[in-house]
Amino acid sequence: MSNTTNNLFKSVVPTKNATTSQSQPIPGREAEMVSNHAGGVIFQLDEWKVLDRFLILGTEKPSYYASAQKLTKDAASNVLALIAKNPVLVAKRVAVISDAGRAPKNDSAIFVLALVAISSNPLAREAAFEVLPKVCRTGTHLFQFVDLYNAMGKWNGAAKRGISNWYNSKEVSKLAFGILKYQQRNGWSHRDVLRLAHVKPHRAEQTALYGWVTAKDDDVKFAKALEAPKIVEHYVALHKDRSKTLALECIEKFNMSHEMLPTELLKDADIWEALLPGMGYTALLRNLGRMSSIGMGKPFSQSLKAIVSKLSDVVALKRGRVHPITILNALKTYAQGRGDKGSLTWSVAPQIVTVLNKMFYEAFQFIEPTGKNYLIGIDCSGSMWGASVVGLNNLCAAEVAAVTALAIAKRESNYHIVGFDTSVSPLNISPDMTLEQVLDTLQKFRWGGTDCAQPMLYAAKHKLDVDCFITITDNETWAGRIHPTQALRDFRQVMKKPNACNIVLGTSTTGFTIADPKDPHQLDIVGFDSAVPQLIAEFVNGNL
């Protein structure tokens, strides 16, 4: 081979360990890559292997977006292609992932199931409605499915049988509770759905319950309520009487939730105090401001003592699997004395601030360790302190990075934390540090550009036995001489760890993926919400 031919061959066929500037596509993979907003070049999407991630993450990219993303038919081209190939298998996969709780948000599963349900293939339609109760487990889920189906499909026999089975397969008292709690969502009510699907009851109690839901005549409605499960009779009496005494009785006898009570009674502190024992920890965090706005945070009050006692319940904290960052967000929201939206304000009780701060640190002990070796790379640029985080408006990117680092340090035995811009320096973060101390450590490192390949280059250079890289940044990567996926490839080869994984936690929204979508061991997470810790654990353990 002549020198000229040899040089031409080298220019076209890259060597096994070739490196490429992040401003250029990787040779041989140009068709898979696009430019991002910062001038870097990153991966486009591929096909079939992204179904599970779509169901779990809510996007066809190897990414999870903490902000709400409205799913549309056009956004699921890959899903539609899979449905055309094997719709029955798609329906079964939706049911498995949704029913197992692997998808922290159920929106994608419901969306995909609706796409299967509108298929022209009769086997697809039957498969979709067969698994409907496993995927749509609450009234809210059902209304979401019906809304999607009604917009895209036709009400045929399969749809009517499937919706009928959703109602008739449930134990009547549990169905009654669910109907009262989730009476309408997305412009739909149970009356709409029962009538549209022509649901026929199988038992007397079902006949009475469905009759109460669908009746317009007050006398008929009242008569059906008396024949339905007792909770319906009490609900009807409460909304006619609207007395505090009856409401307290309903809460005690039937564990009625606040959604079932007349709105005017939710301004009464005694009502909320009665609801407290049956309220989950996360629900309590969400309603702290509301309860304080009606005086439940008043000094020396019984209600304040009840709230503090409930917040101090370590068993409930563990049972609710509440992540420290959820508590931190609730703490910052409550401490500001006003909601992020609307006009709700409240007087801040120092006792509640104190107990939230205490439980923030308590929550770290309930994070399940994975036993993996982590290298956490934190973007330490100055913008990390000014940028809010998608999904957590009250926290800045540096705070999310600090809590994530603390969570790993407090629950994992093997970790190394570094700060980076276009180079890397170790960060002396230890598990006995407070959040304020970690933030102070981060604040001392304010540098320049962003190169998300740096953590992998650092680990390869120092021969670090890393199982998982977690890179936390608020910027698009653009400044490196090598793509992050190439740096990960080189690290795997140097350390003989072919399954070493990489999670990029981007705190702000981006329209691209740093992770190679053909690599099952890479993942992008955009923003932070209560789902993120579960996603990270599932991914690191090889379940995502």
C-alpha positions in Angstrom: 0.0 0.0 0.0 1.5 3.4 -1.0 2.0 6.2 1.6 -0.8 8.2 -0.2 -3.3 5.3 0.0 -2.3 4.5 3.5 -2.8 8.1 4.7 -6.2 8.3 2.9 -7.2 5.0 4.6 -6.2 6.5 8.0 -8.2 9.6 7.4 -11.4 7.6 6.6 -11.2 4.7 9.0 -10.5 5.8 12.6 -8.2 3.8 14.8 -9.8 1.9 17.7 -8.9 4.5 20.3 -9.2 7.6 18.2 -10.2 10.8 20.0 -12.4 13.6 18.6 -12.9 17.2 19.7 -16.3 17.8 21.1 -16.9 20.3 18.4 -16.6 17.6 15.7 -18.7 14.4 15.1 -17.0 11.0 15.9 -15.8 9.6 12.5 -18.1 6.8 11.3 -21.0 8.0 13.4 -21.8 11.3 11.7 -25.3 10.3 10.8 -26.1 9.7 14.5 -24.9 13.1 15.8 -26.2 16.7 15.8 -24.9 20.1 17.1 -26.0 21.4 20.4 -26.6 25.0 21.4 -23.0 25.5 22.7 -21.3 24.4 19.4 -20.6 20.8 20.7 -21.6 17.7 18.7 -23.7 15.0 20.4 -25.8 11.9 19.7 -29.1 11.6 18.0 -31.5 8.7 18.8 -31.8 5.2 17.5 -34.7 2.7 17.6 -35.9 -0.3 19.4 -33.7 -0.4 22.5 -35.1 2.9 23.8 -38.6 1.6 24.7 -37.9 0.7 28.3 -36.2 4.1 28.8 -39.1 5.9 27.2 -41.5 4.2 29.6 -39.3 5.0 32.6 -37.8 8.3 31.7 -40.5 9.8 29.6 -38.4 10.6 26.5 -37.1 8.8 23.5 -33.6 10.1 24.4 -31.5 8.3 27.0 -32.6 11.1 29.3 -35.0 11.9 32.1 -36.6 15.4 32.3 -37.7 16.5 35.8 -39.9 19.2 34.2 -43.3 18.1 32.9 -43.1 17.1 29.3 -46.3 16.9 27.4 -46.2 13.8 25.3 -47.7 13.9 21.8 -48.1 11.3 19.1 -45.4 13.0 17.0 -42.9 12.7 19.9 -43.2 8.9 20.0 -42.1 8.0 16.5 -39.9 5.2 17.9 -42.8 3.8 20.0 -45.1 3.8 16.9 -42.5 1.9 15.0 -42.4 -0.8 17.7 -46.1 -1.0 17.9 -46.2 -1.6 14.2 -43.7 -4.5 14.7 -45.1 -6.2 17.8 -47.9 -4.4 19.6 -48.7 -7.2 22.0 -45.2 -7.3 23.3 -45.2 -3.5 23.7 -48.4 -3.7 25.8 -47.0 -6.4 28.0 -43.8 -4.4 28.5 -45.8 -1.4 29.5 -47.6 -3.4 32.1 -44.5 -5.0 33.5 -42.6 -1.7 34.0 -45.6 0.3 35.2 -47.0 -2.4 37.6 -43.5 -3.0 39.1 -43.2 0.7 39.9 -40.0 1.0 37.9 -41.4 4.2 36.2 -41.6 6.9 38.9 -44.0 8.8 36.7 -46.8 6.8 35.0 -47.5 9.3 32.2 -45.3 7.6 29.5 -46.8 4.1 30.3 -50.3 5.5 29.9 -49.4 7.3 26.7 -47.8 4.2 25.1 -50.8 2.0 26.2 -53.2 4.5 24.5 -51.2 4.3 21.3 -51.4 0.5 21.4 -55.1 0.7 22.1 -55.9 2.7 19.0 -54.0 0.3 16.7 -55.9 -1.1 13.7 -54.7 -4.6 14.8 -57.4 -6.2 16.9 -54.9 -8.3 18.9 -53.1 -5.1 19.8 -56.4 -3.5 21.1 -57.2 -6.6 23.2 -53.7 -6.7 24.6 -53.9 -3.0 25.6 -57.2 -3.2 27.4 -56.3 -6.5 29.1 -53.4 -4.8 31.0 -55.3 -1.5 31.5 -56.0 -2.2 35.3 -52.3 -2.9 35.9 -51.2 0.4 34.2 -54.1 2.7 35.2 -54.3 1.9 38.9 -56.2 5.1 40.0 -59.0 7.2 38.7 -56.5 9.9 37.7 -54.7 7.4 35.6 -57.9 6.2 33.9 -59.0 9.7 33.1 -55.6 10.4 31.5 -55.9 7.2 29.4 -59.5 8.0 28.4 -58.5 11.6 27.4 -55.7 10.3 25.2 -57.8 7.5 23.7 -60.8 9.7 23.0 -58.5 12.2 21.2 -56.8 9.6 19.0 -59.1 6.5 18.7 -62.7 5.3 18.3 -64.9 3.8 21.0 -65.2 0.2 19.6 -66.1 -3.0 21.4 -62.6 -3.6 22.7 -62.5 -0.2 24.3 -65.9 -0.6 26.0 -65.0 -4.1 27.3 -61.7 -2.9 28.6 -63.1 0.1 30.5 -65.9 -2.1 31.9 -63.3 -4.5 33.2 -61.4 -1.7 34.8 -64.4 -0.9 37.0 -65.9 -4.4 37.5 -62.6 -6.1 38.4 -62.1 -4.0 41.5 -63.4 -4.8 45.0 -66.4 -2.5 45.4 -65.5 -0.7 48.6 -62.0 0.1 47.3 -63.6 1.2 44.0 -66.0 3.5 45.9 -63.1 5.1 47.8 -61.2 5.7 44.6 -64.2 7.2 42.9 -64.7 9.6 45.7 -61.1 10.6 45.9 -60.5 11.0 42.2 -63.9 12.3 40.9 -62.7 14.2 37.9 -59.4 15.1 36.2 -58.5 16.4 32.7 -62.1 17.4 32.0 -63.4 13.9 32.6 -65.5 12.4 35.4 -66.5 8.8 36.3 -70.0 9.7 35.1 -68.6 10.5 31.6 -66.5 7.3 31.4 -69.2 5.0 32.7 -71.8 6.3 30.2 -69.4 6.5 27.3 -68.2 2.9 27.8 -71.7 1.6 28.6 -70.3 -0.2 31.7 -72.7 -2.9 32.9 -72.5 -3.9 36.6 -72.1 -7.5 37.7 -73.3 -7.2 41.3 -75.9 -5.3 43.3 -73.4 -3.0 45.1 -71.9 -2.1 41.7 -75.4 -1.4 40.3 -76.0 1.0 43.2 -72.5 2.6 43.0 -72.7 3.2 39.2 -76.3 4.4 39.6 -75.2 7.0 42.1 -72.3 8.1 39.9 -74.4 8.5 36.7 -77.8 9.7 38.1 -78.8 13.3 37.5 -82.1 13.2 39.5 -81.5 14.0 43.2 -84.0 11.5 44.5 -82.5 8.7 42.4 -79.0 9.7 43.4 -79.9 9.7 47.1 -81.6 6.3 46.9 -78.6 4.7 45.1 -76.3 6.2 47.8 -78.1 4.3 50.5 -77.6 1.0 48.6 -73.9 1.7 47.8 -70.9 1.1 50.1 -71.3 3.0 53.4 -68.6 5.5 52.5 -70.8 6.9 49.7 -73.8 7.3 52.0 -71.6 9.3 54.5 -70.0 11.3 51.7 -73.5 12.3 50.4 -74.6 13.2 54.0 -71.5 15.2 54.6 -71.9 17.3 51.4 -75.5 18.0 52.3 -74.9 18.8 56.0 -71.3 20.2 55.6 -70.8 20.1 59.4 -67.5 19.8 61.0 -68.8 17.2 63.4 -69.8 14.8 60.6 -66.6 15.5 58.7 -64.5 14.4 61.7 -66.7 11.3 62.0 -66.1 10.5 58.3 -62.4 10.9 58.7 -62.3 8.6 61.7 -64.6 5.9 60.2 -63.5 5.8 56.6 -60.1 7.6 56.6 -61.5 10.1 54.1 -58.8 12.3 52.5 -59.0 16.0 52.2 -60.0 15.6 48.5 -63.3 14.2 49.7 -64.3 17.0 52.1 -66.3 20.2 51.3 -63.8 23.0 50.4 -65.0 25.3 53.2 -64.1 22.7 55.9 -60.5 22.8 54.7 -60.1 26.2 56.3 -60.6 24.6 59.8 -57.4 23.6 61.7 -59.3 20.8 63.6 -60.1 19.1 60.3 -56.5 19.1 59.2 -55.4 17.9 62.6 -57.8 14.9 62.2 -56.4 14.2 58.7 -52.8 14.2 60.0 -52.6 10.6 61.3 -53.7 9.2 57.9 -51.5 11.6 55.8 -48.4 10.3 54.2 -45.1 12.1 54.8 -44.8 13.6 51.4 -48.4 14.8 51.5 -47.7 16.5 54.8 -44.7 18.3 53.2 -46.8 19.5 50.3 -49.5 20.9 52.7 -47.3 22.6 55.3 -47.9 26.1 53.9 -51.6 25.5 53.5 -52.0 24.3 57.1 -49.9 27.1 58.5 -52.0 29.7 56.5 -55.0 28.8 58.7 -53.1 29.2 62.0 -51.9 25.6 62.6 -48.4 27.0 63.2 -49.5 29.3 66.1 -47.2 29.2 69.1 -48.2 26.6 71.8 -51.2 25.3 69.7 -52.1 21.7 69.7 -52.0 21.7 65.9 -48.4 22.9 65.8 -47.4 20.1 68.2 -49.2 17.6 66.0 -47.4 18.8 62.9 -44.0 18.7 64.6 -44.7 15.2 66.0 -45.7 13.9 62.6 -42.7 15.5 60.9 -40.5 13.9 63.6 -41.8 10.4 62.8 -38.6 8.6 61.6 -40.6 5.5 60.8 -43.0 7.4 58.5 -40.0 9.1 56.9 -38.5 5.7 56.1 -41.8 4.2 55.0 -42.3 7.2 52.6 -38.8 6.8 51.2 -38.4 10.5 51.3 -35.2 11.7 49.8 -33.2 14.5 51.7 -33.5 16.8 48.7 -37.4 16.6 48.9 -37.2 17.7 52.5 -34.7 20.5 51.7 -37.0 21.8 48.9 -40.0 21.7 51.4 -37.9 23.5 54.0 -36.9 26.3 51.7 -40.4 26.7 50.4 -41.9 26.8 53.9 -39.3 29.1 55.3 -40.0 31.8 52.6 -43.6 32.1 54.0 -45.3 32.0 50.7 -46.1 29.7 47.8 -44.3 29.7 44.5 -47.6 30.2 42.8 -50.8 32.0 43.8 -51.3 34.3 46.8 -51.0 31.9 49.7 -48.9 33.2 52.6 -48.3 32.0 56.1 -46.4 32.8 59.3 -43.3 30.7 59.6 -43.1 28.6 62.8 -39.5 28.2 63.9 -40.3 24.8 65.3 -41.3 23.5 61.9 -38.1 24.9 60.3 -36.1 23.2 63.1 -37.7 19.8 62.7 -37.4 19.9 58.8 -33.7 20.8 59.2 -33.3 17.8 61.5 -35.2 15.4 59.3 -33.2 16.5 56.3 -30.2 14.9 57.9 -32.2 11.9 59.2 -33.3 11.1 55.7 -29.8 10.3 54.5 -29.7 7.1 56.6 -32.6 5.6 54.7 -31.0 5.8 51.3 -30.2 2.2 50.2 -26.5 1.8 49.5 -25.5 0.0 46.3 -22.0 -1.0 47.3 -20.6 0.5 44.0 -17.5 2.7 43.6 -18.6 6.2 42.7 -16.7 9.1 41.2 -18.8 12.3 41.5 -17.7 15.2 39.3 -19.2 18.6 40.2 -19.2 21.5 37.8 -17.8 24.3 40.0 -18.4 27.3 37.7 -19.9 30.4 39.2 -23.2 30.0 37.3 -24.0 26.9 39.5 -24.9 29.4 42.2 -27.3 31.5 40.2 -29.2 29.0 38.1 -32.4 27.4 39.5 -32.9 23.7 39.0 -35.6 22.3 36.7 -38.2 20.7 38.9 -36.9 22.5 42.1 -37.4 26.2 41.7 -36.2 27.0 45.3 -32.8 25.3 45.0 -29.8 26.4 42.9 -27.6 23.9 41.0 -24.9 24.0 43.6 -27.3 23.0 46.4 -28.5 20.0 44.4 -24.9 19.0 43.7 -24.1 19.3 47.4 -27.0 17.2 48.5 -26.2 14.5 45.9 -22.6 14.4 47.0 -23.6 14.1 50.6 -26.1 11.4 49.8 -23.4 9.3 48.2 -20.8 10.1 50.9 -23.2 9.3 53.8 -24.5 6.0 52.4 -21.7 4.5 50.3 -18.4 3.3 51.5 -16.5 3.9 48.3 -16.6 7.3 46.7 -14.4 10.1 45.4 -15.7 13.6 44.8 -14.0 16.1 42.4 -14.7 19.5 41.0 -14.1 20.3 37.4 -14.3 22.9 34.6 -11.7 22.1 31.9 -9.5 20.3 34.5 -10.1 18.4 37.8 -9.3 18.9 41.5 -10.4 16.7 44.4 -13.1 18.2 46.7 -12.6 17.4 50.4 -16.2 16.4 51.2 -16.8 13.9 54.0 -20.0 12.3 55.4 -19.9 14.2 58.7 -20.1 17.6 57.0 -23.2 19.7 57.1 -24.8 21.0 53.9 -23.5 24.5 54.7 -19.9 23.1 54.9 -20.2 21.3 51.6 -21.5 24.4 49.9 -18.6 26.4 51.4 -16.2 23.8 49.9 -17.8 24.1 46.5 -17.8 27.9 46.6 -14.1 28.0 46.8 -13.8 26.4 43.3 -15.0 28.9 40.7 -13.4 28.3 37.3 -14.0 28.5 33.6 -15.6 26.4 30.8 -17.3 23.0 31.0 -15.9 19.7 29.8 -17.9 16.7 31.0 -15.2 14.3 29.8 -12.9 15.5 32.6 -14.0 13.0 35.3 -13.4 10.0 33.1 -10.0 11.4 31.9 -9.0 11.9 35.6 -10.1 8.4 36.6 -8.2 6.8 33.7 -5.0 8.8 34.4 -5.0 7.9 38.1 -6.2 4.2 37.5 -9.3 4.6 39.7 -11.5 1.6 40.0 -14.8 3.5 39.3 -18.1 1.6 38.8 -20.2 4.7 38.1 -19.5 8.3 37.2 -22.0 10.9 38.2 -21.4 14.3 36.6 -23.4 17.3 37.9 -23.5 20.4 35.7 -25.7 23.3 34.7 -24.1 23.9 31.3 -23.7 22.2 28.0 -20.3 20.5 27.5 -18.3 22.0 24.7 -14.7 22.7 25.8 -13.1 19.3 25.6 -10.6 17.7 23.2 -12.5 14.4 23.4 -16.2 13.4 23.7 -17.3 12.1 27.1 -18.3 8.8 25.6 -14.8 8.4 24.1 -13.3 9.2 27.4 -15.5 6.6 29.1 -14.5 4.1 26.4 -10.8 4.8 27.1 -11.4 4.5 30.8 -13.1 1.1 30.4 -10.2 -0.2 28.3 -7.5 1.1 30.7 -9.3 -0.4 33.8 -10.8 -3.4 32.0 -14.3 -2.4 33.2 -16.6 -2.7 30.2 -19.7 -2.0 32.2 -18.6 1.1 34.0 -21.5 3.5 33.8 -21.9 7.2 33.4 -24.8 9.4 34.7 -24.9 13.1 33.7 -27.1 15.1 36.0 -27.9 18.3 34.1 -29.7 20.8 36.3 -31.0 22.9 33.4 -33.0 21.8 30.4 -31.2 20.9 27.2 -32.3 19.5 23.9 -29.6 16.9 23.4 -28.0 13.9 25.0 -24.3 13.6 26.0 -24.7 9.9 26.6 -24.3 7.5 23.7 -27.8 6.1 23.1 -26.3 2.8 21.9 -24.5 2.4 25.2 -26.9 0.9 27.8 -24.5 2.1 30.6 -24.9 5.8 30.0 -27.8 8.1 31.1 -28.7 11.8 31.1 -30.9 13.2 33.8 -32.2 16.8 33.3 -33.4 18.6 36.4 -34.2 17.0 39.8 -37.4 15.8 41.4 -38.5 13.0 43.7 -38.0 10.4 40.9 -34.3 11.1 40.4 -32.8 9.1 43.4 -34.8 6.0 42.4 -33.7 6.4 38.7 -30.1 6.7 39.8 -30.3 3.6 42.1 -32.1 1.5 39.4 -29.5 2.5 36.8 -26.5 1.8 38.9 -27.9 -1.6 39.9 -28.4 -2.4 36.2 -32.2 -2.3 36.3 -32.7 0.6 33.9 
